[in-house]
């Protein structure tokens, strides 16, 4: 939902308006801006989802003492409204308005009460200024500081070139104020998170207790239902893999009970296994299913636009981003919001390499590390390819309650035994929700199952000769790893000439 630009410590409305204009794709429905005091400015591009008619931003308190621009959704906004109701004069039904009044009444630390994905900037007539990003980093926020001025924006390319060398990702779960600097208000994973008592990896494949299976199912069902909120139709990206299929299987009956019908969306090459699997899942859950095919030529044509959109040259992200970009472009013709399966592999040990762990503490630490790193990886790709088309993606597996549940489960309950597929716990938790052959279908990366990997790797690598690769591979440190990565880096550098490479690629990133 939306894109934001903000500044503290300066006053250059013309430059800030130009920055905001570069975010039109994130918010094609409306725009708004306000100068607050002598040294703060807030700008907003809107994708209208909640309170379509009345939720225009910037939002302001009734005494015009504090203004807010926001990007994202607050899933527990109704509960927070109820808790503040006697003390607040509400002017919209916007979920973002709860953040405005919460900070106004209780201060920035109160943002820990929010369950959602968000990036906010707030400025007050009394000199207050607050920037904040959700604890997981689902919604993007970047910042840069020069000559006593601090600027914020939803994407890196928005910053003028002279600002780009200073651009950094704003850390998830933090606020920034002029007087206090960076302060953490919440974390994706608590530093003291501990597992429930139970077996370690040596017990992989053992029978799962009923409380583990039931609790896992209940946590995900609640998250999906919570994230179906909004005043516009919500669809599901349906790859045909386990994670998105479970999301669809939960969403479809919930919508049916309320008189609606789920819409699902899939893309792939004509021969891709994902399309066939997605079609069968859609038939089983009773969704209105939309699918499209793409060719090698389509993928290659989209590639430069995709690299610029995701603001990264990491080959793994690019390969998966191309089919996701084509899927988002197709989906945006039908709905404004989709649910996706992002985060399941990190929480429920879906990656093959995790089978190698033999120590429970080591496995737990690795899962925590991957969750804390998602804002620089899959979530960056997920946000950019969808918002490039004015489409909002929601990630129910990364709901704060699902994260808390999953990371307290003993490691042995997440790992499969010999001959069993990954994410056995998820599969057993949803027995009967999908046909067995789909529920236990072998995992395929989206870039593989959709047919993108070979199309991109072979075609792109073939365009660069050995001499060119040898001459250019040291353009970044550590060096570029392949001809494919060099090809993507060239596109990236043309688009973001001033941004430091370590800011833009996942292997440099720290959690």
ZATI-360863 format. One record per residue (C-alpha): z negated, x negated, y negated; residue in one letter. Coordinates in nm, 3 decimals, padded with zeros to 5 digits, always signed. Example, Ala and Ser with C-alpha at 12.3 -4.5 7.8 and 13.67 -1.06 7.14 Angstrom:
# ZATI-360863
(r (-00.780,-01.230,+00.450),'A')
(r (-00.714,-01.367,+00.106),'S')
END
This chain:
# ZATI-360863
(r (+00.000,+00.000,+00.000),'X')
(r (+00.113,-00.157,-00.323),'X')
(r (+00.118,-00.492,-00.497),'X')
(r (-00.111,-00.628,-00.766),'X')
(r (-00.109,-00.891,-01.042),'X')
(r (-00.414,-00.988,-01.245),'X')
(r (-00.524,-01.250,-01.496),'X')
(r (-00.852,-01.369,-01.640),'X')
(r (-00.895,-01.615,-01.925),'X')
(r (-00.561,-01.572,-02.096),'X')
(r (-00.328,-01.321,-02.252),'X')
(r (+00.044,-01.338,-02.176),'X')
(r (+00.150,-00.980,-02.105),'X')
(r (+00.522,-01.060,-02.097),'X')
(r (+00.480,-01.322,-01.823),'X')
(r (+00.248,-01.093,-01.628),'X')
(r (+00.491,-00.802,-01.653),'X')
(r (+00.763,-01.028,-01.510),'X')
(r (+00.532,-01.115,-01.222),'X')
(r (+00.465,-00.748,-01.159),'X')
(r (+00.836,-00.666,-01.160),'X')
(r (+00.885,-00.913,-00.874),'X')
(r (+00.659,-00.690,-00.661),'X')
(r (+00.865,-00.374,-00.699),'X')
(r (+00.947,-00.376,-00.325),'X')
(r (+00.575,-00.341,-00.244),'X')
(r (+00.533,-00.037,-00.467),'X')
(r (+00.856,+00.147,-00.541),'X')
(r (+00.688,+00.477,-00.639),'X')
(r (+00.513,+00.387,-00.965),'X')
(r (+00.373,+00.109,-01.182),'X')
(r (+00.092,+00.067,-01.430),'X')
(r (-00.082,-00.205,-01.630),'X')
(r (-00.370,-00.245,-01.872),'X')
(r (-00.507,-00.521,-02.093),'X')
(r (-00.886,-00.518,-02.075),'X')
(r (-01.069,-00.688,-02.359),'X')
(r (-00.921,-01.008,-02.500),'X')
(r (-00.872,-01.211,-02.182),'X')
(r (-00.806,-00.985,-01.881),'X')
(r (-00.496,-00.803,-01.758),'X')
(r (-00.438,-00.585,-01.450),'X')
(r (-00.101,-00.472,-01.312),'X')
(r (-00.010,-00.248,-01.020),'X')
(r (+00.298,-00.141,-00.822),'X')
(r (+00.228,+00.173,-00.618),'X')
(r (+00.329,+00.297,-00.275),'X')
(r (+00.186,+00.651,-00.282),'X')
(r (-00.006,+00.735,+00.038),'X')
(r (-00.346,+00.887,-00.050),'X')
(r (-00.369,+01.133,-00.341),'X')
(r (+00.005,+01.104,-00.396),'X')
(r (+00.002,+01.301,-00.722),'X')
(r (-00.325,+01.186,-00.875),'X')
(r (-00.396,+00.833,-00.752),'X')
(r (-00.201,+00.635,-01.012),'X')
(r (-00.342,+00.292,-01.096),'X')
(r (-00.504,+00.117,-01.274),'X')
(r (-00.805,+00.334,-01.195),'X')
(r (-01.087,+00.353,-01.448),'X')
(r (-01.443,+00.483,-01.464),'X')
(r (-01.494,+00.793,-01.677),'X')
(r (-01.656,+00.585,-01.954),'X')
(r (-01.357,+00.345,-01.943),'X')
(r (-01.599,+00.060,-01.877),'X')
(r (-01.439,-00.081,-01.558),'X')
(r (-01.075,-00.084,-01.442),'X')
(r (-00.932,-00.154,-01.096),'X')
(r (-00.599,-00.231,-00.930),'X')
(r (-00.592,-00.234,-00.551),'X')
(r (-00.370,-00.290,-00.252),'X')
(r (-00.478,-00.138,+00.077),'X')
(r (-00.668,+00.145,+00.242),'X')
(r (-01.040,+00.220,+00.275),'X')
(r (-01.085,+00.411,+00.600),'X')
(r (-01.448,+00.511,+00.539),'X')
(r (-01.391,+00.622,+00.179),'X')
(r (-01.511,+00.977,+00.249),'X')
(r (-01.850,+00.856,+00.373),'X')
(r (-01.892,+00.628,+00.072),'X')
(r (-01.796,+00.912,-00.164),'X')
(r (-02.069,+01.124,-00.009),'X')
(r (-02.326,+00.846,-00.055),'X')
(r (-02.236,+00.807,-00.425),'X')
(r (-02.157,+01.169,-00.506),'X')
(r (-02.464,+01.250,-00.710),'X')
(r (-02.411,+00.950,-00.935),'X')
(r (-02.034,+00.948,-00.994),'X')
(r (-01.778,+01.156,-01.177),'X')
(r (-01.468,+01.126,-00.958),'X')
(r (-01.130,+01.149,-01.128),'X')
(r (-00.897,+01.116,-00.823),'X')
(r (-00.896,+01.154,-00.446),'X')
(r (-00.778,+00.794,-00.411),'X')
(r (-00.958,+00.594,-00.147),'X')
(r (-00.948,+00.290,-00.380),'X')
(r (-01.163,+00.474,-00.635),'X')
(r (-01.466,+00.432,-00.408),'X')
(r (-01.441,+00.053,-00.450),'X')
(r (-01.432,+00.090,-00.828),'X')
(r (-01.752,+00.296,-00.841),'X')
(r (-01.923,+00.097,-00.568),'X')
(r (-01.884,-00.227,-00.762),'X')
(r (-01.968,-00.056,-01.091),'X')
(r (-02.295,+00.080,-00.948),'X')
(r (-02.402,-00.189,-00.701),'X')
(r (-02.208,-00.507,-00.777),'X')
(r (-01.942,-00.703,-00.581),'X')
(r (-02.164,-00.762,-00.277),'X')
(r (-02.148,-00.388,-00.203),'X')
(r (-01.784,-00.433,-00.091),'X')
(r (-01.934,-00.525,+00.247),'X')
(r (-01.978,-00.150,+00.300),'X')
(r (-01.603,-00.093,+00.311),'X')
(r (-01.413,-00.055,+00.637),'X')
(r (-01.052,-00.119,+00.554),'X')
(r (-00.783,-00.359,+00.442),'X')
(r (-00.774,-00.443,+00.075),'X')
(r (-00.718,-00.678,-00.216),'X')
(r (-00.875,-00.575,-00.547),'X')
(r (-00.893,-00.698,-00.904),'X')
(r (-01.134,-00.535,-01.151),'X')
(r (-01.195,-00.598,-01.520),'X')
(r (-01.449,-00.447,-01.757),'X')
(r (-01.470,-00.394,-02.129),'X')
(r (-01.800,-00.583,-02.113),'X')
(r (-01.627,-00.898,-01.981),'X')
(r (-01.679,-00.835,-01.610),'X')
(r (-01.402,-00.954,-01.380),'X')
(r (-01.395,-00.939,-00.999),'X')
(r (-01.124,-01.028,-00.747),'X')
(r (-01.180,-00.955,-00.377),'X')
(r (-01.003,-00.962,-00.040),'X')
(r (-01.095,-00.787,+00.286),'X')
(r (-01.289,-00.991,+00.546),'X')
(r (-01.002,-01.025,+00.795),'X')
(r (-00.739,-01.098,+00.533),'X')
(r (-00.516,-00.810,+00.641),'X')
(r (-00.394,-00.758,+00.284),'X')
(r (-00.258,-01.063,+00.104),'X')
(r (-00.392,-01.217,-00.214),'X')
(r (-00.301,-01.548,-00.376),'X')
(r (-00.448,-01.717,-00.679),'X')
(r (-00.389,-02.012,-00.910),'X')
(r (-00.587,-02.174,-01.190),'X')
(r (-00.445,-02.369,-01.485),'X')
(r (-00.595,-02.462,-01.821),'X')
(r (-00.888,-02.225,-01.787),'X')
(r (-00.668,-01.931,-01.685),'X')
(r (-00.686,-01.768,-01.339),'X')
(r (-00.404,-01.556,-01.203),'X')
(r (-00.383,-01.341,-00.890),'X')
(r (-00.089,-01.180,-00.710),'X')
(r (+00.003,-01.026,-00.375),'X')
(r (+00.280,-01.276,-00.294),'X')
(r (+00.346,-01.642,-00.376),'X')
(r (+00.696,-01.609,-00.520),'X')
(r (+00.556,-01.388,-00.797),'X')
(r (+00.403,-01.691,-00.972),'X')
(r (+00.624,-01.872,-01.221),'X')
(r (+00.742,-02.211,-01.098),'X')
(r (+00.504,-02.410,-01.318),'X')
(r (+00.215,-02.220,-01.155),'X')
(r (+00.335,-02.258,-00.796),'X')
(r (+00.187,-02.606,-00.727),'X')
(r (-00.158,-02.455,-00.792),'X')
(r (-00.114,-02.146,-00.571),'X')
(r (-00.361,-02.103,-00.284),'X')
(r (-00.440,-01.817,-00.045),'X')
(r (-00.746,-01.632,-00.170),'X')
(r (-01.008,-01.661,+00.108),'X')
(r (-01.078,-01.343,+00.310),'X')
(r (-01.417,-01.180,+00.271),'X')
(r (-01.477,-01.338,-00.070),'X')
(r (-01.511,-01.230,-00.429),'X')
(r (-01.442,-01.436,-00.740),'X')
(r (-01.609,-01.386,-01.074),'X')
(r (-01.584,-01.614,-01.380),'X')
(r (-01.958,-01.669,-01.384),'X')
(r (-02.021,-01.709,-01.011),'X')
(r (-01.695,-01.849,-00.877),'X')
(r (-01.616,-01.781,-00.511),'X')
(r (-01.883,-01.598,-00.313),'X')
(r (-01.864,-01.456,+00.036),'X')
(r (-01.954,-01.088,+00.071),'X')
(r (-01.855,-01.038,+00.436),'X')
(r (-01.677,-01.208,+00.726),'X')
(r (-01.432,-01.101,+00.994),'X')
(r (-01.675,-01.247,+01.244),'X')
(r (-02.041,-01.301,+01.159),'X')
(r (-02.149,-01.663,+01.189),'X')
(r (-02.431,-01.555,+01.417),'X')
(r (-02.219,-01.324,+01.635),'X')
(r (-02.342,-01.337,+01.993),'X')
(r (-02.220,-01.194,+02.317),'X')
(r (-02.393,-00.927,+02.517),'X')
(r (-02.546,-01.070,+02.832),'X')
(r (-02.288,-01.102,+03.107),'X')
(r (-02.070,-01.335,+03.312),'X')
(r (-01.853,-01.616,+03.181),'X')
(r (-01.495,-01.715,+03.265),'X')
(r (-01.592,-01.810,+03.618),'X')
(r (-01.625,-01.438,+03.693),'X')
(r (-01.273,-01.353,+03.576),'X')
(r (-01.130,-01.068,+03.781),'X')
(r (-01.470,-00.932,+03.887),'X')
(r (-01.534,-00.558,+03.869),'X')
(r (-01.588,-00.431,+03.515),'X')
(r (-01.905,-00.233,+03.435),'X')
(r (-01.851,+00.123,+03.320),'X')
(r (-02.021,+00.065,+02.984),'X')
(r (-01.773,-00.213,+02.904),'X')
(r (-01.469,-00.003,+02.994),'X')
(r (-01.595,+00.311,+02.819),'X')
(r (-01.711,+00.128,+02.508),'X')
(r (-01.379,-00.051,+02.470),'X')
(r (-01.186,+00.274,+02.497),'X')
(r (-01.413,+00.455,+02.253),'X')
(r (-01.394,+00.175,+01.994),'X')
(r (-01.013,+00.169,+01.992),'X')
(r (-00.971,+00.547,+01.998),'X')
(r (-01.204,+00.580,+01.698),'X')
(r (-01.018,+00.309,+01.508),'X')
(r (-00.674,+00.461,+01.565),'X')
(r (-00.792,+00.806,+01.464),'X')
(r (-00.962,+00.664,+01.155),'X')
(r (-00.644,+00.484,+01.050),'X')
(r (-00.425,+00.793,+01.078),'X')
(r (-00.570,+00.903,+00.741),'X')
(r (-00.337,+00.974,+00.450),'X')
(r (-00.129,+01.237,+00.276),'X')
(r (+00.204,+01.119,+00.420),'X')
(r (+00.332,+01.099,+00.781),'X')
(r (+00.216,+00.801,+00.987),'X')
(r (+00.431,+00.649,+01.264),'X')
(r (+00.386,+00.373,+01.525),'X')
(r (+00.584,+00.054,+01.582),'X')
(r (+00.645,+00.085,+01.956),'X')
(r (+00.756,-00.237,+02.124),'X')
(r (+00.701,-00.107,+02.476),'X')
(r (+00.424,-00.362,+02.529),'X')
(r (+00.066,-00.273,+02.610),'X')
(r (-00.088,-00.289,+02.263),'X')
(r (+00.151,-00.067,+02.069),'X')
(r (+00.183,+00.168,+02.367),'X')
(r (-00.193,+00.227,+02.367),'X')
(r (-00.189,+00.296,+01.993),'X')
(r (+00.088,+00.553,+02.046),'X')
(r (-00.093,+00.710,+02.342),'X')
(r (-00.402,+00.763,+02.125),'X')
(r (-00.221,+00.877,+01.809),'X')
(r (+00.015,+01.131,+01.969),'X')
(r (-00.244,+01.381,+02.101),'X')
(r (-00.462,+01.344,+01.789),'X')
(r (-00.168,+01.445,+01.570),'X')
(r (-00.065,+01.723,+01.810),'X')
(r (-00.409,+01.880,+01.785),'X')
(r (-00.358,+01.899,+01.409),'X')
(r (-00.011,+02.049,+01.423),'X')
(r (+00.185,+01.726,+01.383),'X')
(r (+00.411,+01.514,+01.600),'X')
(r (+00.398,+01.136,+01.622),'X')
(r (+00.712,+00.942,+01.532),'X')
(r (+00.769,+00.609,+01.708),'X')
(r (+01.012,+00.330,+01.624),'X')
(r (+01.171,+00.048,+01.825),'X')
(r (+01.449,-00.208,+01.782),'X')
(r (+01.606,-00.470,+02.005),'X')
(r (+01.930,-00.613,+02.129),'X')
(r (+02.126,-00.377,+02.353),'X')
(r (+01.998,-00.546,+02.669),'X')
(r (+01.637,-00.604,+02.556),'X')
(r (+01.365,-00.485,+02.797),'X')
(r (+01.151,-00.368,+02.505),'X')
(r (+01.384,-00.084,+02.415),'X')
(r (+01.384,+00.061,+02.764),'X')
(r (+01.004,+00.037,+02.793),'X')
(r (+00.948,+00.188,+02.448),'X')
(r (+01.175,+00.479,+02.535),'X')
(r (+00.968,+00.558,+02.844),'X')
(r (+00.638,+00.534,+02.655),'X')
(r (+00.770,+00.768,+02.386),'X')
(r (+00.880,+01.019,+02.648),'X')
(r (+00.538,+01.003,+02.813),'X')
(r (+00.335,+01.055,+02.493),'X')
(r (+00.578,+01.313,+02.353),'X')
(r (+00.671,+01.138,+02.030),'X')
(r (+00.984,+01.180,+01.822),'X')
(r (+01.139,+00.847,+01.906),'X')
(r (+01.377,+00.645,+01.691),'X')
(r (+01.550,+00.331,+01.813),'X')
(r (+01.815,+00.094,+01.684),'X')
(r (+01.994,-00.206,+01.824),'X')
(r (+02.091,-00.524,+01.647),'X')
(r (+02.336,-00.802,+01.729),'X')
(r (+02.312,-01.178,+01.700),'X')
(r (+02.514,-01.149,+01.381),'X')
(r (+02.263,-00.897,+01.239),'X')
(r (+01.970,-01.128,+01.313),'X')
(r (+02.139,-01.431,+01.159),'X')
(r (+02.243,-01.236,+00.853),'X')
(r (+01.883,-01.122,+00.795),'X')
(r (+01.731,-01.465,+00.855),'X')
(r (+01.734,-01.608,+00.498),'X')
(r (+01.590,-01.285,+00.359),'X')
(r (+01.319,-01.288,+00.626),'X')
(r (+01.209,-01.647,+00.553),'X')
(r (+01.185,-01.562,+00.185),'X')
(r (+00.994,-01.242,+00.263),'X')
(r (+00.731,-01.396,+00.491),'X')
(r (+00.697,-01.707,+00.272),'X')
(r (+00.671,-01.935,+00.574),'X')
(r (+00.897,-02.165,+00.773),'X')
(r (+00.693,-02.168,+01.095),'X')
(r (+00.944,-02.109,+01.381),'X')
(r (+00.710,-01.884,+01.578),'X')
(r (+00.652,-01.657,+01.281),'X')
(r (+01.019,-01.652,+01.181),'X')
(r (+01.144,-01.562,+01.530),'X')
(r (+00.909,-01.267,+01.557),'X')
(r (+00.956,-01.171,+01.193),'X')
(r (+01.332,-01.116,+01.221),'X')
(r (+01.316,-00.822,+01.467),'X')
(r (+01.008,-00.690,+01.285),'X')
(r (+01.198,-00.703,+00.956),'X')
(r (+01.488,-00.511,+01.106),'X')
(r (+01.242,-00.264,+01.259),'X')
(r (+01.064,-00.213,+00.924),'X')
(r (+01.392,-00.159,+00.739),'X')
(r (+01.491,+00.105,+00.993),'X')
(r (+01.147,+00.270,+00.998),'X')
(r (+01.118,+00.293,+00.620),'X')
(r (+01.398,+00.548,+00.624),'X')
(r (+01.161,+00.790,+00.802),'X')
(r (+00.792,+00.721,+00.717),'X')
(r (+00.578,+00.528,+00.469),'X')
(r (+00.302,+00.415,+00.707),'X')
(r (+00.297,+00.271,+01.061),'X')
(r (+00.028,+00.160,+01.301),'X')
(r (+00.088,-00.162,+01.496),'X')
(r (-00.070,-00.350,+01.786),'X')
(r (-00.158,-00.670,+01.597),'X')
(r (-00.486,-00.836,+01.693),'X')
(r (-00.522,-00.727,+02.054),'X')
(r (-00.431,-01.066,+02.199),'X')
(r (-00.687,-01.245,+01.983),'X')
(r (-00.970,-01.004,+02.066),'X')
(r (-00.900,-00.940,+02.435),'X')
(r (-00.771,-01.282,+02.548),'X')
(r (-00.405,-01.189,+02.575),'X')
(r (-00.261,-01.541,+02.554),'X')
(r (-00.177,-01.734,+02.870),'X')
(r (-00.345,-02.055,+02.756),'X')
(r (-00.683,-01.880,+02.747),'X')
(r (-00.685,-01.868,+03.128),'X')
(r (-00.751,-02.243,+03.119),'X')
(r (-01.099,-02.201,+02.967),'X')
(r (-01.383,-02.244,+03.213),'X')
(r (-01.679,-02.238,+02.973),'X')
(r (-01.792,-01.909,+02.820),'X')
(r (-01.901,-02.061,+02.490),'X')
(r (-01.573,-02.249,+02.451),'X')
(r (-01.368,-01.937,+02.520),'X')
(r (-01.574,-01.731,+02.278),'X')
(r (-01.532,-01.998,+02.009),'X')
(r (-01.157,-02.000,+02.060),'X')
(r (-01.132,-01.622,+02.025),'X')
(r (-01.339,-01.635,+01.708),'X')
(r (-01.114,-01.911,+01.572),'X')
(r (-00.797,-01.710,+01.636),'X')
(r (-00.936,-01.400,+01.467),'X')
(r (-01.045,-01.602,+01.164),'X')
(r (-00.697,-01.757,+01.141),'X')
(r (-00.496,-01.436,+01.157),'X')
(r (-00.458,-01.404,+00.780),'X')
(r (-00.238,-01.715,+00.783),'X')
(r (-00.043,-01.611,+01.092),'X')
(r (+00.053,-01.273,+01.235),'X')
(r (-00.102,-01.074,+00.952),'X')
(r (+00.106,-01.260,+00.695),'X')
(r (+00.422,-01.174,+00.887),'X')
(r (+00.310,-00.815,+00.950),'X')
(r (+00.243,-00.744,+00.583),'X')
(r (+00.553,-00.912,+00.439),'X')
(r (+00.821,-00.769,+00.667),'X')
(r (+00.691,-00.415,+00.618),'X')
(r (+00.615,-00.430,+00.247),'X')
(r (+00.959,-00.584,+00.188),'X')
(r (+01.078,-00.227,+00.253),'X')
(r (+00.792,-00.035,+00.089),'X')
(r (+00.632,+00.036,+00.428),'X')
(r (+00.260,+00.002,+00.495),'X')
(r (+00.142,-00.141,+00.828),'X')
(r (-00.207,-00.067,+00.962),'X')
(r (-00.377,-00.264,+01.237),'X')
(r (-00.637,-00.058,+01.428),'X')
(r (-00.722,-00.340,+01.671),'X')
(r (-00.856,-00.527,+01.367),'X')
(r (-01.078,-00.244,+01.250),'X')
(r (-01.417,-00.401,+01.179),'X')
(r (-01.587,-00.193,+01.449),'X')
(r (-01.333,-00.297,+01.714),'X')
(r (-01.373,-00.664,+01.617),'X')
(r (-01.751,-00.641,+01.637),'X')
(r (-01.736,-00.474,+01.979),'X')
(r (-01.476,-00.703,+02.131),'X')
(r (-01.636,-01.029,+02.021),'X')
(r (-01.972,-00.929,+02.167),'X')
(r (-01.827,-00.870,+02.514),'X')
(r (-01.891,-01.149,+02.764),'X')
(r (-01.592,-01.374,+02.820),'X')
(r (-01.562,-01.298,+03.190),'X')
(r (-01.490,-00.932,+03.115),'X')
(r (-01.182,-01.023,+02.914),'X')
(r (-01.012,-01.262,+03.151),'X')
(r (-00.799,-01.158,+03.444),'X')
(r (-00.833,-01.309,+03.787),'X')
(r (-00.556,-01.470,+03.996),'X')
(r (-00.254,-01.242,+04.023),'X')
(r (-00.380,-01.007,+03.749),'X')
(r (-00.210,-00.966,+03.410),'X')
(r (-00.377,-01.051,+03.083),'X')
(r (-00.592,-00.797,+02.894),'X')
(r (-00.716,-00.641,+03.216),'X')
(r (-01.005,-00.481,+03.028),'X')
(r (-00.772,-00.288,+02.796),'X')
(r (-00.557,-00.177,+03.086),'X')
(r (-00.854,-00.049,+03.287),'X')
(r (-01.006,+00.117,+02.980),'X')
(r (-00.695,+00.331,+02.940),'X')
(r (-00.619,+00.410,+03.303),'X')
(r (-00.432,+00.741,+03.313),'X')
(r (-00.320,+00.725,+02.952),'X')
(r (+00.014,+00.566,+03.051),'X')
(r (+00.210,+00.548,+03.377),'X')
(r (+00.081,+00.257,+03.587),'X')
(r (+00.403,+00.056,+03.571),'X')
(r (+00.387,+00.065,+03.191),'X')
(r (+00.012,+00.016,+03.170),'X')
(r (+00.034,-00.296,+03.388),'X')
(r (+00.369,-00.420,+03.254),'X')
(r (+00.392,-00.799,+03.213),'X')
(r (+00.348,-00.923,+02.858),'X')
(r (+00.648,-01.041,+02.654),'X')
(r (+00.635,-01.186,+02.303),'X')
(r (+00.813,-00.952,+02.062),'X')
(r (+01.062,-01.222,+01.969),'X')
(r (+01.146,-01.254,+02.340),'X')
(r (+01.136,-00.895,+02.455),'X')
(r (+01.345,-00.778,+02.162),'X')
(r (+01.606,-01.050,+02.226),'X')
(r (+01.551,-01.253,+01.907),'X')
(r (+01.432,-01.591,+02.034),'X')
(r (+01.752,-01.719,+02.191),'X')
(r (+01.970,-01.571,+01.917),'X')
(r (+01.788,-01.764,+01.646),'X')
(r (+01.685,-02.088,+01.814),'X')
(r (+02.024,-02.176,+01.957),'X')
(r (+02.234,-02.070,+01.658),'X')
(r (+02.017,-02.226,+01.390),'X')
(r (+01.947,-02.555,+01.571),'X')
(r (+02.319,-02.603,+01.629),'X')
(r (+02.384,-02.614,+01.255),'X')
(r (+02.184,-02.936,+01.200),'X')
(r (+02.298,-03.273,+01.338),'X')
(r (+02.069,-03.551,+01.457),'X')
(r (+02.119,-03.764,+01.148),'X')
(r (+02.022,-03.482,+00.911),'X')
(r (+01.712,-03.404,+01.111),'X')
(r (+01.604,-03.770,+01.116),'X')
(r (+01.656,-03.796,+00.741),'X')
(r (+01.468,-03.480,+00.648),'X')
(r (+01.196,-03.431,+00.908),'X')
(r (+00.939,-03.622,+00.700),'X')
(r (+00.979,-03.386,+00.404),'X')
(r (+00.635,-03.248,+00.494),'X')
(r (+00.324,-03.396,+00.653),'X')
(r (+00.284,-03.368,+00.947),'X')
(r (+00.661,-03.394,+01.006),'X')
(r (+00.887,-03.103,+01.086),'X')
(r (+00.895,-03.050,+01.461),'X')
(r (+01.250,-02.935,+01.528),'X')
(r (+01.594,-02.874,+01.382),'X')
(r (+01.511,-02.504,+01.384),'X')
(r (+01.204,-02.564,+01.168),'X')
(r (+01.407,-02.780,+00.929),'X')
(r (+01.660,-02.499,+00.886),'X')
(r (+01.384,-02.256,+00.794),'X')
(r (+01.218,-02.512,+00.566),'X')
(r (+01.541,-02.553,+00.367),'X')
(r (+01.549,-02.179,+00.299),'X')
(r (+01.180,-02.177,+00.208),'X')
(r (+01.214,-02.469,-00.033),'X')
(r (+01.505,-02.304,-00.217),'X')
(r (+01.295,-01.992,-00.266),'X')
(r (+00.956,-02.151,-00.344),'X')
(r (+01.038,-02.486,-00.497),'X')
(r (+00.690,-02.547,-00.635),'X')
(r (+00.465,-02.420,-00.354),'X')
(r (+00.304,-02.690,-00.141),'X')
(r (+00.418,-02.679,+00.222),'X')
(r (+00.063,-02.681,+00.361),'X')
(r (-00.006,-02.350,+00.186),'X')
(r (+00.289,-02.182,+00.353),'X')
(r (+00.289,-02.275,+00.721),'X')
(r (+00.038,-02.176,+00.983),'X')
(r (-00.009,-02.513,+01.152),'X')
(r (-00.148,-02.654,+00.826),'X')
(r (-00.371,-02.357,+00.764),'X')
(r (-00.744,-02.347,+00.815),'X')
(r (-00.939,-02.033,+00.889),'X')
END
